[in-house]
Amino acid sequence: MHHKPSVLVRVDLDGRHVRLVVTGCVTELNHRALCPLVRRARTLVPGIAVVVDLAAAQHVEPAAVELLRWAAEHEDHVRGTPAVEFLLPPEFPGHGTVTQLAAWAGARRGGGAPEPARRPGRPRAAPRPRLAG
């Protein structure tokens, strides 16, 4: 499974607000891909308000959020600009595959959904001899 973020940049027409809407996966390993985007958004116009919206992301690691916050606070090129605001989901979502597997395992243990019936396989025929030729 690929852990990639996808970012949509929304700039208000008045040039005072930028929202980076992040979907996909935000992990400790790939959070660095977002740092240049946040830096660039902060340098568009002096005093611009930047919001990083992670509410729609499918997978967010808490460590990645902390690293993003730290990078935004310690960026030398954007001193004097407003702090970056982070919109987070109510609870950090796990990766969809893991969640589906956990739900499936829980249903199996708890007697939830029955296991699908298996069809008996057909007996395989012996291979035909090949003619030399």
PyMOL commands that place a pseudoatom at each C-alpha (Angstrom):
pseudoatom trace, name=CA, resn=MET, resi=1, chain=A, elem=C, hetatm=0, pos=[0.000, 0.000, 0.000]
pseudoatom trace, name=CA, resn=HIS, resi=2, chain=A, elem=C, hetatm=0, pos=[1.366, 3.421, -0.981]
pseudoatom trace, name=CA, resn=HIS, resi=3, chain=A, elem=C, hetatm=0, pos=[1.509, 6.012, 1.781]
pseudoatom trace, name=CA, resn=LYS, resi=4, chain=A, elem=C, hetatm=0, pos=[1.291, 9.212, -0.252]
pseudoatom trace, name=CA, resn=PRO, resi=5, chain=A, elem=C, hetatm=0, pos=[-0.291, 12.526, 0.619]
pseudoatom trace, name=CA, resn=SER, resi=6, chain=A, elem=C, hetatm=0, pos=[-2.264, 14.534, -1.899]
pseudoatom trace, name=CA, resn=VAL, resi=7, chain=A, elem=C, hetatm=0, pos=[-2.588, 18.297, -1.441]
pseudoatom trace, name=CA, resn=LEU, resi=8, chain=A, elem=C, hetatm=0, pos=[-5.091, 20.777, -2.819]
pseudoatom trace, name=CA, resn=VAL, resi=9, chain=A, elem=C, hetatm=0, pos=[-4.055, 24.427, -2.346]
pseudoatom trace, name=CA, resn=ARG, resi=10, chain=A, elem=C, hetatm=0, pos=[-6.903, 26.908, -1.994]
pseudoatom trace, name=CA, resn=VAL, resi=11, chain=A, elem=C, hetatm=0, pos=[-6.012, 30.586, -2.096]
pseudoatom trace, name=CA, resn=ASP, resi=12, chain=A, elem=C, hetatm=0, pos=[-8.721, 33.134, -1.318]
pseudoatom trace, name=CA, resn=LEU, resi=13, chain=A, elem=C, hetatm=0, pos=[-9.182, 35.862, -3.907]
pseudoatom trace, name=CA, resn=ASP, resi=14, chain=A, elem=C, hetatm=0, pos=[-8.315, 38.549, -1.373]
pseudoatom trace, name=CA, resn=GLY, resi=15, chain=A, elem=C, hetatm=0, pos=[-4.913, 36.893, -0.807]
pseudoatom trace, name=CA, resn=ARG, resi=16, chain=A, elem=C, hetatm=0, pos=[-5.228, 36.766, 2.962]
pseudoatom trace, name=CA, resn=HIS, resi=17, chain=A, elem=C, hetatm=0, pos=[-5.929, 33.059, 3.466]
pseudoatom trace, name=CA, resn=VAL, resi=18, chain=A, elem=C, hetatm=0, pos=[-4.405, 29.861, 2.099]
pseudoatom trace, name=CA, resn=ARG, resi=19, chain=A, elem=C, hetatm=0, pos=[-5.777, 26.427, 2.924]
pseudoatom trace, name=CA, resn=LEU, resi=20, chain=A, elem=C, hetatm=0, pos=[-3.795, 23.275, 2.201]
pseudoatom trace, name=CA, resn=VAL, resi=21, chain=A, elem=C, hetatm=0, pos=[-6.346, 20.438, 2.078]
pseudoatom trace, name=CA, resn=VAL, resi=22, chain=A, elem=C, hetatm=0, pos=[-4.456, 17.175, 2.593]
pseudoatom trace, name=CA, resn=THR, resi=23, chain=A, elem=C, hetatm=0, pos=[-5.904, 13.782, 1.656]
pseudoatom trace, name=CA, resn=GLY, resi=24, chain=A, elem=C, hetatm=0, pos=[-4.285, 10.377, 1.433]
pseudoatom trace, name=CA, resn=CYS, resi=25, chain=A, elem=C, hetatm=0, pos=[-1.718, 9.304, 4.020]
pseudoatom trace, name=CA, resn=VAL, resi=26, chain=A, elem=C, hetatm=0, pos=[0.413, 11.569, 6.220]
pseudoatom trace, name=CA, resn=THR, resi=27, chain=A, elem=C, hetatm=0, pos=[3.148, 9.592, 7.939]
pseudoatom trace, name=CA, resn=GLU, resi=28, chain=A, elem=C, hetatm=0, pos=[6.326, 10.269, 9.849]
pseudoatom trace, name=CA, resn=LEU, resi=29, chain=A, elem=C, hetatm=0, pos=[8.291, 9.391, 6.716]
pseudoatom trace, name=CA, resn=ASN, resi=30, chain=A, elem=C, hetatm=0, pos=[6.410, 11.492, 4.161]
pseudoatom trace, name=CA, resn=HIS, resi=31, chain=A, elem=C, hetatm=0, pos=[5.540, 14.596, 6.222]
pseudoatom trace, name=CA, resn=ARG, resi=32, chain=A, elem=C, hetatm=0, pos=[8.614, 16.311, 4.742]
pseudoatom trace, name=CA, resn=ALA, resi=33, chain=A, elem=C, hetatm=0, pos=[6.823, 16.561, 1.396]
pseudoatom trace, name=CA, resn=LEU, resi=34, chain=A, elem=C, hetatm=0, pos=[4.377, 19.016, 2.985]
pseudoatom trace, name=CA, resn=CYS, resi=35, chain=A, elem=C, hetatm=0, pos=[7.001, 21.319, 4.530]
pseudoatom trace, name=CA, resn=PRO, resi=36, chain=A, elem=C, hetatm=0, pos=[7.972, 23.154, 1.288]
pseudoatom trace, name=CA, resn=LEU, resi=37, chain=A, elem=C, hetatm=0, pos=[4.292, 23.643, 0.460]
pseudoatom trace, name=CA, resn=VAL, resi=38, chain=A, elem=C, hetatm=0, pos=[3.619, 25.213, 3.858]
pseudoatom trace, name=CA, resn=ARG, resi=39, chain=A, elem=C, hetatm=0, pos=[6.713, 27.428, 3.502]
pseudoatom trace, name=CA, resn=ARG, resi=40, chain=A, elem=C, hetatm=0, pos=[5.688, 28.535, 0.011]
pseudoatom trace, name=CA, resn=ALA, resi=41, chain=A, elem=C, hetatm=0, pos=[2.134, 29.322, 1.160]
pseudoatom trace, name=CA, resn=ARG, resi=42, chain=A, elem=C, hetatm=0, pos=[3.480, 31.442, 4.021]
pseudoatom trace, name=CA, resn=THR, resi=43, chain=A, elem=C, hetatm=0, pos=[5.654, 33.505, 1.682]
pseudoatom trace, name=CA, resn=LEU, resi=44, chain=A, elem=C, hetatm=0, pos=[2.972, 34.300, -0.938]
pseudoatom trace, name=CA, resn=VAL, resi=45, chain=A, elem=C, hetatm=0, pos=[1.847, 37.549, 0.704]
pseudoatom trace, name=CA, resn=PRO, resi=46, chain=A, elem=C, hetatm=0, pos=[3.142, 39.203, 3.895]
pseudoatom trace, name=CA, resn=GLY, resi=47, chain=A, elem=C, hetatm=0, pos=[0.839, 38.401, 6.822]
pseudoatom trace, name=CA, resn=ILE, resi=48, chain=A, elem=C, hetatm=0, pos=[-1.054, 35.612, 5.045]
pseudoatom trace, name=CA, resn=ALA, resi=49, chain=A, elem=C, hetatm=0, pos=[-2.942, 33.100, 7.225]
pseudoatom trace, name=CA, resn=VAL, resi=50, chain=A, elem=C, hetatm=0, pos=[-2.122, 29.473, 6.382]
pseudoatom trace, name=CA, resn=VAL, resi=51, chain=A, elem=C, hetatm=0, pos=[-4.319, 26.541, 7.396]
pseudoatom trace, name=CA, resn=VAL, resi=52, chain=A, elem=C, hetatm=0, pos=[-3.207, 22.926, 6.961]
pseudoatom trace, name=CA, resn=ASP, resi=53, chain=A, elem=C, hetatm=0, pos=[-6.429, 20.895, 6.851]
pseudoatom trace, name=CA, resn=LEU, resi=54, chain=A, elem=C, hetatm=0, pos=[-5.798, 17.228, 7.719]
pseudoatom trace, name=CA, resn=ALA, resi=55, chain=A, elem=C, hetatm=0, pos=[-9.458, 16.454, 8.488]
pseudoatom trace, name=CA, resn=ALA, resi=56, chain=A, elem=C, hetatm=0, pos=[-10.007, 14.675, 5.162]
pseudoatom trace, name=CA, resn=ALA, resi=57, chain=A, elem=C, hetatm=0, pos=[-6.839, 12.536, 5.280]
pseudoatom trace, name=CA, resn=GLN, resi=58, chain=A, elem=C, hetatm=0, pos=[-7.369, 8.783, 5.276]
pseudoatom trace, name=CA, resn=HIS, resi=59, chain=A, elem=C, hetatm=0, pos=[-4.342, 8.011, 7.481]
pseudoatom trace, name=CA, resn=VAL, resi=60, chain=A, elem=C, hetatm=0, pos=[-2.642, 10.436, 9.867]
pseudoatom trace, name=CA, resn=GLU, resi=61, chain=A, elem=C, hetatm=0, pos=[0.172, 9.549, 12.241]
pseudoatom trace, name=CA, resn=PRO, resi=62, chain=A, elem=C, hetatm=0, pos=[0.311, 11.769, 15.349]
pseudoatom trace, name=CA, resn=ALA, resi=63, chain=A, elem=C, hetatm=0, pos=[4.131, 11.912, 15.111]
pseudoatom trace, name=CA, resn=ALA, resi=64, chain=A, elem=C, hetatm=0, pos=[3.831, 13.382, 11.602]
pseudoatom trace, name=CA, resn=VAL, resi=65, chain=A, elem=C, hetatm=0, pos=[1.581, 16.180, 12.879]
pseudoatom trace, name=CA, resn=GLU, resi=66, chain=A, elem=C, hetatm=0, pos=[4.048, 17.040, 15.638]
pseudoatom trace, name=CA, resn=LEU, resi=67, chain=A, elem=C, hetatm=0, pos=[6.923, 17.112, 13.150]
pseudoatom trace, name=CA, resn=LEU, resi=68, chain=A, elem=C, hetatm=0, pos=[4.919, 19.384, 10.820]
pseudoatom trace, name=CA, resn=ARG, resi=69, chain=A, elem=C, hetatm=0, pos=[4.140, 21.751, 13.684]
pseudoatom trace, name=CA, resn=TRP, resi=70, chain=A, elem=C, hetatm=0, pos=[7.766, 21.847, 14.754]
pseudoatom trace, name=CA, resn=ALA, resi=71, chain=A, elem=C, hetatm=0, pos=[8.926, 22.575, 11.193]
pseudoatom trace, name=CA, resn=ALA, resi=72, chain=A, elem=C, hetatm=0, pos=[6.367, 25.379, 10.806]
pseudoatom trace, name=CA, resn=GLU, resi=73, chain=A, elem=C, hetatm=0, pos=[7.432, 26.990, 14.092]
pseudoatom trace, name=CA, resn=HIS, resi=74, chain=A, elem=C, hetatm=0, pos=[11.176, 26.794, 13.370]
pseudoatom trace, name=CA, resn=GLU, resi=75, chain=A, elem=C, hetatm=0, pos=[11.229, 27.917, 9.738]
pseudoatom trace, name=CA, resn=ASP, resi=76, chain=A, elem=C, hetatm=0, pos=[13.769, 30.752, 9.404]
pseudoatom trace, name=CA, resn=HIS, resi=77, chain=A, elem=C, hetatm=0, pos=[12.507, 32.149, 6.097]
pseudoatom trace, name=CA, resn=VAL, resi=78, chain=A, elem=C, hetatm=0, pos=[9.043, 32.993, 7.405]
pseudoatom trace, name=CA, resn=ARG, resi=79, chain=A, elem=C, hetatm=0, pos=[9.780, 34.720, 10.697]
pseudoatom trace, name=CA, resn=GLY, resi=80, chain=A, elem=C, hetatm=0, pos=[7.204, 37.403, 11.494]
pseudoatom trace, name=CA, resn=THR, resi=81, chain=A, elem=C, hetatm=0, pos=[4.324, 35.685, 9.693]
pseudoatom trace, name=CA, resn=PRO, resi=82, chain=A, elem=C, hetatm=0, pos=[1.266, 34.379, 11.545]
pseudoatom trace, name=CA, resn=ALA, resi=83, chain=A, elem=C, hetatm=0, pos=[1.448, 30.882, 13.000]
pseudoatom trace, name=CA, resn=VAL, resi=84, chain=A, elem=C, hetatm=0, pos=[0.209, 28.031, 10.835]
pseudoatom trace, name=CA, resn=GLU, resi=85, chain=A, elem=C, hetatm=0, pos=[-3.148, 26.619, 11.945]
pseudoatom trace, name=CA, resn=PHE, resi=86, chain=A, elem=C, hetatm=0, pos=[-3.672, 22.849, 11.791]
pseudoatom trace, name=CA, resn=LEU, resi=87, chain=A, elem=C, hetatm=0, pos=[-7.170, 21.384, 11.440]
pseudoatom trace, name=CA, resn=LEU, resi=88, chain=A, elem=C, hetatm=0, pos=[-7.147, 17.805, 12.678]
pseudoatom trace, name=CA, resn=PRO, resi=89, chain=A, elem=C, hetatm=0, pos=[-9.740, 15.041, 12.586]
pseudoatom trace, name=CA, resn=PRO, resi=90, chain=A, elem=C, hetatm=0, pos=[-11.485, 14.247, 15.904]
pseudoatom trace, name=CA, resn=GLU, resi=91, chain=A, elem=C, hetatm=0, pos=[-9.428, 11.059, 16.131]
pseudoatom trace, name=CA, resn=PHE, resi=92, chain=A, elem=C, hetatm=0, pos=[-6.448, 10.084, 14.041]
pseudoatom trace, name=CA, resn=PRO, resi=93, chain=A, elem=C, hetatm=0, pos=[-7.625, 7.627, 11.375]
pseudoatom trace, name=CA, resn=GLY, resi=94, chain=A, elem=C, hetatm=0, pos=[-5.609, 4.486, 10.808]
pseudoatom trace, name=CA, resn=HIS, resi=95, chain=A, elem=C, hetatm=0, pos=[-4.857, 3.079, 7.402]
pseudoatom trace, name=CA, resn=GLY, resi=96, chain=A, elem=C, hetatm=0, pos=[-7.983, 1.689, 5.664]
pseudoatom trace, name=CA, resn=THR, resi=97, chain=A, elem=C, hetatm=0, pos=[-6.541, -1.764, 4.968]
pseudoatom trace, name=CA, resn=VAL, resi=98, chain=A, elem=C, hetatm=0, pos=[-5.544, -2.293, 8.572]
pseudoatom trace, name=CA, resn=THR, resi=99, chain=A, elem=C, hetatm=0, pos=[-8.950, -1.128, 9.746]
pseudoatom trace, name=CA, resn=GLN, resi=100, chain=A, elem=C, hetatm=0, pos=[-10.732, -3.508, 7.355]
pseudoatom trace, name=CA, resn=LEU, resi=101, chain=A, elem=C, hetatm=0, pos=[-8.568, -6.439, 8.456]
pseudoatom trace, name=CA, resn=ALA, resi=102, chain=A, elem=C, hetatm=0, pos=[-9.201, -5.671, 12.110]
pseudoatom trace, name=CA, resn=ALA, resi=103, chain=A, elem=C, hetatm=0, pos=[-12.960, -5.507, 11.492]
pseudoatom trace, name=CA, resn=TRP, resi=104, chain=A, elem=C, hetatm=0, pos=[-12.846, -8.813, 9.608]
pseudoatom trace, name=CA, resn=ALA, resi=105, chain=A, elem=C, hetatm=0, pos=[-10.862, -10.509, 12.388]
pseudoatom trace, name=CA, resn=GLY, resi=106, chain=A, elem=C, hetatm=0, pos=[-13.260, -9.133, 15.000]
pseudoatom trace, name=CA, resn=ALA, resi=107, chain=A, elem=C, hetatm=0, pos=[-16.261, -10.462, 13.093]
pseudoatom trace, name=CA, resn=ARG, resi=108, chain=A, elem=C, hetatm=0, pos=[-14.626, -13.894, 12.851]
pseudoatom trace, name=CA, resn=ARG, resi=109, chain=A, elem=C, hetatm=0, pos=[-13.936, -14.018, 16.601]
pseudoatom trace, name=CA, resn=GLY, resi=110, chain=A, elem=C, hetatm=0, pos=[-17.330, -12.665, 17.600]
pseudoatom trace, name=CA, resn=GLY, resi=111, chain=A, elem=C, hetatm=0, pos=[-19.340, -14.848, 15.278]
pseudoatom trace, name=CA, resn=GLY, resi=112, chain=A, elem=C, hetatm=0, pos=[-20.359, -11.898, 13.098]
pseudoatom trace, name=CA, resn=ALA, resi=113, chain=A, elem=C, hetatm=0, pos=[-20.579, -12.459, 9.371]
pseudoatom trace, name=CA, resn=PRO, resi=114, chain=A, elem=C, hetatm=0, pos=[-20.446, -16.108, 8.361]
pseudoatom trace, name=CA, resn=GLU, resi=115, chain=A, elem=C, hetatm=0, pos=[-17.543, -17.342, 6.325]
pseudoatom trace, name=CA, resn=PRO, resi=116, chain=A, elem=C, hetatm=0, pos=[-18.452, -17.766, 2.650]
pseudoatom trace, name=CA, resn=ALA, resi=117, chain=A, elem=C, hetatm=0, pos=[-19.086, -21.335, 1.550]
pseudoatom trace, name=CA, resn=ARG, resi=118, chain=A, elem=C, hetatm=0, pos=[-16.324, -22.834, -0.538]
pseudoatom trace, name=CA, resn=ARG, resi=119, chain=A, elem=C, hetatm=0, pos=[-17.030, -24.771, -3.684]
pseudoatom trace, name=CA, resn=PRO, resi=120, chain=A, elem=C, hetatm=0, pos=[-15.224, -28.043, -3.990]
pseudoatom trace, name=CA, resn=GLY, resi=121, chain=A, elem=C, hetatm=0, pos=[-12.562, -27.866, -6.687]
pseudoatom trace, name=CA, resn=ARG, resi=122, chain=A, elem=C, hetatm=0, pos=[-12.722, -29.998, -9.828]
pseudoatom trace, name=CA, resn=PRO, resi=123, chain=A, elem=C, hetatm=0, pos=[-10.236, -32.829, -10.038]
pseudoatom trace, name=CA, resn=ARG, resi=124, chain=A, elem=C, hetatm=0, pos=[-7.482, -31.971, -12.471]
pseudoatom trace, name=CA, resn=ALA, resi=125, chain=A, elem=C, hetatm=0, pos=[-7.108, -34.139, -15.524]
pseudoatom trace, name=CA, resn=ALA, resi=126, chain=A, elem=C, hetatm=0, pos=[-3.762, -35.763, -16.164]
pseudoatom trace, name=CA, resn=PRO, resi=127, chain=A, elem=C, hetatm=0, pos=[-1.650, -33.828, -18.673]
pseudoatom trace, name=CA, resn=ARG, resi=128, chain=A, elem=C, hetatm=0, pos=[-1.793, -35.025, -22.246]
pseudoatom trace, name=CA, resn=PRO, resi=129, chain=A, elem=C, hetatm=0, pos=[1.361, -36.457, -23.728]
pseudoatom trace, name=CA, resn=ARG, resi=130, chain=A, elem=C, hetatm=0, pos=[2.971, -34.172, -26.293]
pseudoatom trace, name=CA, resn=LEU, resi=131, chain=A, elem=C, hetatm=0, pos=[3.906, -35.414, -29.683]
pseudoatom trace, name=CA, resn=ALA, resi=132, chain=A, elem=C, hetatm=0, pos=[7.486, -34.945, -30.711]
pseudoatom trace, name=CA, resn=GLY, resi=133, chain=A, elem=C, hetatm=0, pos=[7.698, -33.336, -33.976]
for i in range(1, 133): cmd.bond("trace and resi %d" % i, "trace and resi %d" % (i + 1))
show_as sticks, trace
zoom trace
